[in-house]
Amino acid sequence: MQLFSILDEVACVLTGITARNPAMVARLRRQARAMPPAEIAAHLANAIASATDAAHARAWEEAEHGMASAETLVDHEYYGELVAAWSLVAGEHQITSLDPWLGERDRLH
């Protein structure tokens, strides 16, 4: 799974997120109003890491057992939606790259 540093690369995700999970987007928008940009970027980076872990767990279970467990499938879907929602919120706050907000060793490529 590729990680993104420029949020324009996930534009296809940003188009449909409100329709997919409007309650999550609304909740994150409310939270983000009180957050500095660095905190929004950190939440997005954490969501990306969690989504990556969930994708790896799903792939491993499918490779080992021929199918992933229901719990793993739900995690994979949830964290994918969380990344999309935080990406949308970050874009609304003009955060177009995570690189300025993350430390040098935490940069995403």
C-alpha positions as CSV (number, residue, x, y, z in Angstrom):
1,M,0.0,0.0,0.0
2,Q,1.4,3.4,-1.0
3,L,1.4,6.2,1.5
4,F,0.7,9.7,0.4
5,S,2.5,13.0,1.3
6,I,0.6,15.1,-1.2
7,L,-3.1,14.9,-0.5
8,D,-4.1,15.7,-4.1
9,E,-3.0,12.1,-4.8
10,V,-6.1,10.9,-2.9
11,A,-8.6,13.2,-4.8
12,C,-10.6,10.2,-5.8
13,V,-11.2,9.4,-2.2
14,L,-12.1,12.9,-1.3
15,T,-15.0,13.1,-3.8
16,G,-17.2,10.5,-2.2
17,I,-16.4,10.5,1.5
18,T,-19.3,12.8,2.6
19,A,-21.8,10.4,0.9
20,R,-20.1,7.3,2.4
21,N,-19.9,8.3,6.0
22,P,-21.3,11.8,6.6
23,A,-21.5,11.3,10.4
24,M,-17.8,10.6,10.7
25,V,-16.9,13.6,8.5
26,A,-19.2,15.9,10.6
27,R,-17.6,14.6,13.8
28,L,-14.1,15.1,12.6
29,R,-14.9,18.6,11.2
30,R,-16.3,19.6,14.7
31,Q,-13.1,18.3,16.4
32,A,-10.8,19.9,13.9
33,R,-12.2,23.4,14.5
34,A,-10.3,23.5,17.8
35,M,-7.1,21.9,16.4
36,P,-4.0,23.5,15.1
37,P,-2.9,22.2,11.6
38,A,-0.1,20.1,13.2
39,E,-2.6,18.1,15.2
40,I,-4.9,17.5,12.2
41,A,-1.8,16.3,10.2
42,A,-0.9,14.0,13.1
43,H,-4.4,12.5,13.2
44,L,-4.2,11.9,9.4
45,A,-0.8,10.3,9.6
46,N,-2.0,8.1,12.5
47,A,-5.1,7.1,10.4
48,I,-2.8,6.3,7.4
49,A,-0.6,4.1,9.6
50,S,-3.7,2.3,11.1
51,A,-5.2,1.7,7.6
52,T,-1.9,0.3,6.5
53,D,-1.8,-2.1,9.4
54,A,-5.4,-3.1,8.7
55,A,-4.6,-3.8,5.0
56,H,-1.6,-5.9,6.0
57,A,-3.7,-7.9,8.5
58,R,-6.3,-8.5,5.8
59,A,-3.8,-9.5,3.2
60,W,-2.0,-11.9,5.7
61,E,-5.3,-13.5,6.7
62,E,-6.4,-14.0,3.1
63,A,-3.0,-15.5,2.2
64,E,-3.0,-17.8,5.3
65,H,-6.6,-18.8,5.5
66,G,-8.1,-18.0,2.1
67,M,-10.3,-15.3,3.7
68,A,-10.1,-12.6,6.3
69,S,-12.1,-12.7,9.5
70,A,-15.1,-10.4,9.9
71,E,-13.3,-8.3,12.5
72,T,-10.3,-7.8,10.1
73,L,-12.7,-6.8,7.3
74,V,-14.5,-4.3,9.5
75,D,-11.1,-2.8,10.7
76,H,-9.9,-2.5,7.1
77,E,-13.1,-0.7,6.0
78,Y,-13.2,1.6,9.1
79,Y,-9.6,2.7,8.9
80,G,-10.0,3.3,5.1
81,E,-13.0,5.6,5.8
82,L,-11.1,7.3,8.6
83,V,-8.2,8.1,6.3
84,A,-10.6,9.5,3.7
85,A,-12.4,11.6,6.3
86,W,-9.2,13.0,7.8
87,S,-7.9,13.7,4.3
88,L,-11.1,15.6,3.5
89,V,-10.8,17.6,6.7
90,A,-7.1,18.3,6.2
91,G,-7.8,19.5,2.7
92,E,-10.5,21.9,4.0
93,H,-7.8,23.3,6.4
94,Q,-5.4,23.8,3.4
95,I,-3.1,21.0,4.6
96,T,-1.8,19.8,1.2
97,S,1.2,17.8,2.5
98,L,2.0,16.1,5.8
99,D,5.8,16.7,5.4
100,P,5.9,20.2,7.0
101,W,3.9,18.9,10.0
102,L,5.8,15.7,10.7
103,G,9.4,15.4,12.0
104,E,12.1,14.5,9.5
105,R,12.2,10.9,10.6
106,D,8.4,10.6,10.3
107,R,8.1,11.8,6.7
108,L,5.7,9.8,4.5
109,H,6.9,8.7,1.0
